[in-house]
Amino acid sequence: MEYQKCSVSDICGGCDYQGLSYDKQCQKKQERIEKLFRNIIKVQPIIKSEHPFAYRNKVQVSFGKDEKGKIIVGNYAKDSHFLVPINDCMICDEKILEIIRSFRTLLNKYHISVYDEKAGKGCMRHLLIRSSSIGEYMAVMVTGSPRINHEKELLSDIRKYNPELKTVIHNINNRFTSMILGEKSRTLYGKGYINDELLGCTFRISPSSFYQINRFQTEKLYAKAIEYAGLKGNEKLIDAYCGTGTIGILMSRHVKEVIGVEVNEDAVKDAIINKSNNGIKNINFVCDDAGRFMKKLAYDKEKIDVAVMDPPRSGASREFLKSLCMLRPERIVYISCGPDTLRRDVSYLLKEGYSLKKLQPVDMFPFSEHIENVALLVRRQDT
Ligand SMILES: C[S@@+](CC[C@H](N)C(=O)[O-])C[C@H]1O[C@@H](n2cnc3c(N)ncnc32)[C@H](O)[C@@H]1O
């Protein structure tokens, strides 16, 4: 697959593998996982993407000004305050880029100010755009100030030029923080969320809920997790770190009962609506820390047959793993975006009576060194 190296690849920091062929990128990822799990398991060949370009369905940019005082959008170079202007990006959904360019033009047209972090003054700070595989787009304008000058005109123009935008949200973040979103939001247009479809189910996505960012590979990842779960129909399953409930909802068709646990309140609200929109009855979602919740289940001696876990890059907490082992599910399907923490947590589970049966890398992040993996662990008969 031929491509021209991105012109800002040396300073942007968004990609690690610019200049490498896609096959070479996958080979490097495969070797990394094989090295990490050497002597433990034979790693499956990585599931490559047929679409290594324009896959990102979520893009966040910041605002600044160039030397002529014109508004620019871009990302801060790694560990710096230098804003790398972004016009094109080979890994982002192309319509998202068009929407970002459209905002840039309109903010200049209406002379809207840019937020100055040091002074704590000004308006536009970040822009977050999300898209779904059914062509719905969401824009979140993050400002330092509570008001946006020319809001009506800006909104009317942005909708005119970008009819795919199903919703526009204003979020206020005037704290000194690296977090993009602040606590207060108001919907300026649309419903405040967008919808997606995966493996025959529909999912609602709110601005702060986690959602897989690769629109082409997510179904492959989830299908592998369903296969590894080996469901027969009578199981009680836990979907830990469940986000908007995607995995639990997809698996609910194949089991007796599902419990989903997730710490982000907005994601849990989405999950509950997703349950009802898909007409599912046998799943319940709980908003809690996954470790604390598993401890409660273990204390109550709940019977869990299968556990699916998909923690953030930092992996699962010791409290979670300890309680998981006390619950003794037959199978554990561990989805991970952090190979080192997966290795750490798998080592713990191996000592506590589980065997690692399968390990499948999935390339969710072409051009980045990040790797997603799905692991299947099965409880040993002698434990
Ligand atoms: C990698 S995402 C996976 C979400 C979901 N399984 C999916 O595929 O969309 C990890 C999720 O764990 C949640 N999370 C992070 N720490 C948590 C904790 N201590 N307890 C419960 N959920 C947590 C995050 O909010 C996020 O939704």
The ligand as a Tripos MOL2 file, in Angstrom:
@<TRIPOS>MOLECULE
LIG
   27    29     1     0     0
SMALL
NO_CHARGES

@<TRIPOS>ATOM
      1 C1        -11.2650    0.7460   26.8440 C.3       1 LIG1
      2 S1        -12.8010    1.3750   27.3740 S.3       1 LIG1
      3 C2        -13.8780    0.0570   26.9560 C.3       1 LIG1
      4 C3        -15.3310    0.3880   26.8510 C.3       1 LIG1
      5 C4        -16.2020   -0.6480   26.1430 C.3       1 LIG1
      6 N1        -15.9280   -1.9760   26.5530 N.3       1 LIG1
      7 C5        -16.1380   -0.5150   24.6330 C.2       1 LIG1
      8 O1        -15.6420   -1.4040   23.9370 O.co2     1 LIG1
      9 O2        -16.6030    0.5310   24.1200 O.co2     1 LIG1
     10 C6        -12.6280    1.3430   29.0900 C.3       1 LIG1
     11 C7        -13.8180    1.8230   29.8750 C.3       1 LIG1
     12 O3        -13.5310    1.6470   31.2760 O.3       1 LIG1
     13 C8        -14.0860    2.7250   31.9960 C.3       1 LIG1
     14 N2        -13.3720    2.7610   33.2830 N.ar      1 LIG1
     15 C9        -12.1560    3.3000   33.5600 C.ar      1 LIG1
     16 N3        -11.8400    3.0570   34.8390 N.ar      1 LIG1
     17 C10       -12.8480    2.3430   35.3880 C.ar      1 LIG1
     18 C11       -13.0840    1.7930   36.6810 C.ar      1 LIG1
     19 N4        -12.1970    1.9280   37.6590 N.pl3     1 LIG1
     20 N5        -14.2380    1.1150   36.8900 N.ar      1 LIG1
     21 C12       -15.1470    0.9730   35.8930 C.ar      1 LIG1
     22 N6        -14.9810    1.4730   34.6430 N.ar      1 LIG1
     23 C13       -13.8400    2.1460   34.3970 C.ar      1 LIG1
     24 C14       -13.8950    3.9190   31.0850 C.3       1 LIG1
     25 O4        -14.7810    4.9620   31.4140 O.3       1 LIG1
     26 C15       -14.1720    3.2960   29.7070 C.3       1 LIG1
     27 O5        -15.5390    3.4070   29.3730 O.3       1 LIG1
@<TRIPOS>BOND
     1     1     2 1
     2     2     3 1
     3     2    10 1
     4     3     4 1
     5     4     5 1
     6     5     6 1
     7     5     7 1
     8     7     8 2
     9     7     9 1
    10    10    11 1
    11    11    12 1
    12    11    26 1
    13    12    13 1
    14    13    14 1
    15    13    24 1
    16    14    15 ar
    17    14    23 ar
    18    15    16 ar
    19    16    17 ar
    20    17    18 ar
    21    17    23 ar
    22    18    19 1
    23    18    20 ar
    24    20    21 ar
    25    21    22 ar
    26    22    23 ar
    27    24    25 1
    28    24    26 1
    29    26    27 1
@<TRIPOS>SUBSTRUCTURE
     1 LIG1         1 GROUP 0 **** ****
